[in-house]
Amino acid sequence: MSKKKDRAWFTCPRWEQLVSQHYANDAEAARALKTNARVLAKLRAGTPVAKSTLVKVLRRYASRHPIGEAAGDLLSDTRARG
């Protein structure tokens, strides 16, 4: 089985609210946060991404703007619990 299939995928339910306060669109946010605009578009749409990618983006965002909580607290695991 592929390691990629075993990887946990995460979302950030508050991402759209956070980013819209400071950036007009994903392209502007991507330049400021030094990341790919496609990743930010996935976050805005609620599409799951790899945990490492999401943590990296949240840490960069937190270094520029106050979040009010730890970056790890904003993560939402999409794996089925059971």
C-alpha beads as a LAMMPS data file, in Angstrom:
LAMMPS data file: protein, C-alpha beads

82 atoms
81 bonds

1 atom types
1 bond types

-500.0 500.0 xlo xhi
-500.0 500.0 ylo yhi
-500.0 500.0 zlo zhi

Masses

1 110.0

Atoms # bond

1 1 1 0.000 0.000 0.000
2 1 1 1.202 3.471 -0.799
3 1 1 2.533 5.612 2.027
4 1 1 0.571 8.520 0.615
5 1 1 -2.692 6.634 1.188
6 1 1 -1.711 6.061 4.826
7 1 1 -0.969 9.740 5.373
8 1 1 -3.371 11.711 7.540
9 1 1 -5.104 14.549 5.764
10 1 1 -6.100 17.710 7.593
11 1 1 -8.160 20.842 7.058
12 1 1 -8.373 24.162 8.851
13 1 1 -12.047 25.095 9.299
14 1 1 -11.155 28.693 10.209
15 1 1 -8.766 29.259 7.278
16 1 1 -11.122 31.307 5.114
17 1 1 -12.011 33.542 8.061
18 1 1 -8.349 34.040 8.997
19 1 1 -6.965 34.748 5.534
20 1 1 -9.797 37.005 4.359
21 1 1 -9.004 39.443 7.179
22 1 1 -5.588 40.256 5.716
23 1 1 -5.483 39.211 2.050
24 1 1 -7.774 39.975 -0.872
25 1 1 -7.217 36.650 -2.654
26 1 1 -5.190 33.433 -2.628
27 1 1 -2.515 34.789 -4.974
28 1 1 -1.762 37.710 -2.649
29 1 1 -1.699 35.405 0.374
30 1 1 0.562 32.940 -1.459
31 1 1 3.120 35.669 -2.158
32 1 1 3.050 36.879 1.444
33 1 1 3.216 33.383 2.961
34 1 1 5.698 32.063 0.368
35 1 1 3.597 29.079 -0.626
36 1 1 1.699 27.782 -3.635
37 1 1 -1.622 29.483 -4.418
38 1 1 -3.132 26.059 -5.224
39 1 1 -2.509 24.908 -1.654
40 1 1 -4.237 28.010 -0.316
41 1 1 -7.153 27.470 -2.683
42 1 1 -7.505 23.923 -1.326
43 1 1 -7.493 25.248 2.233
44 1 1 -10.134 27.841 1.388
45 1 1 -12.326 25.162 -0.220
46 1 1 -11.911 22.837 2.768
47 1 1 -10.070 20.201 0.756
48 1 1 -7.755 18.142 2.986
49 1 1 -3.984 18.603 2.662
50 1 1 -0.995 16.946 4.318
51 1 1 -0.477 17.877 7.957
52 1 1 3.080 19.111 7.371
53 1 1 1.902 21.471 4.637
54 1 1 -0.919 22.864 6.740
55 1 1 1.277 23.358 9.808
56 1 1 3.905 25.135 7.690
57 1 1 1.323 27.532 6.222
58 1 1 -0.276 28.204 9.619
59 1 1 3.098 28.926 11.225
60 1 1 4.001 31.369 8.466
61 1 1 0.607 33.036 8.831
62 1 1 1.002 33.208 12.633
63 1 1 4.421 34.842 12.279
64 1 1 2.778 37.718 10.355
65 1 1 -0.662 37.971 11.984
66 1 1 -2.012 37.068 15.419
67 1 1 -4.124 33.919 15.351
68 1 1 -5.098 33.862 19.001
69 1 1 -4.371 30.150 19.489
70 1 1 -1.724 27.568 18.695
71 1 1 -1.425 26.504 15.066
72 1 1 -1.942 22.881 16.074
73 1 1 -5.315 23.730 17.620
74 1 1 -6.631 24.882 14.233
75 1 1 -6.109 21.504 12.556
76 1 1 -8.993 19.171 11.865
77 1 1 -8.181 15.517 11.094
78 1 1 -10.261 14.045 8.260
79 1 1 -9.548 10.375 9.022
80 1 1 -12.570 8.337 10.053
81 1 1 -12.577 7.673 13.742
82 1 1 -13.730 4.284 14.670

Bonds

1 1 1 2
2 1 2 3
3 1 3 4
4 1 4 5
5 1 5 6
6 1 6 7
7 1 7 8
8 1 8 9
9 1 9 10
10 1 10 11
11 1 11 12
12 1 12 13
13 1 13 14
14 1 14 15
15 1 15 16
16 1 16 17
17 1 17 18
18 1 18 19
19 1 19 20
20 1 20 21
21 1 21 22
22 1 22 23
23 1 23 24
24 1 24 25
25 1 25 26
26 1 26 27
27 1 27 28
28 1 28 29
29 1 29 30
30 1 30 31
31 1 31 32
32 1 32 33
33 1 33 34
34 1 34 35
35 1 35 36
36 1 36 37
37 1 37 38
38 1 38 39
39 1 39 40
40 1 40 41
41 1 41 42
42 1 42 43
43 1 43 44
44 1 44 45
45 1 45 46
46 1 46 47
47 1 47 48
48 1 48 49
49 1 49 50
50 1 50 51
51 1 51 52
52 1 52 53
53 1 53 54
54 1 54 55
55 1 55 56
56 1 56 57
57 1 57 58
58 1 58 59
59 1 59 60
60 1 60 61
61 1 61 62
62 1 62 63
63 1 63 64
64 1 64 65
65 1 65 66
66 1 66 67
67 1 67 68
68 1 68 69
69 1 69 70
70 1 70 71
71 1 71 72
72 1 72 73
73 1 73 74
74 1 74 75
75 1 75 76
76 1 76 77
77 1 77 78
78 1 78 79
79 1 79 80
80 1 80 81
81 1 81 82
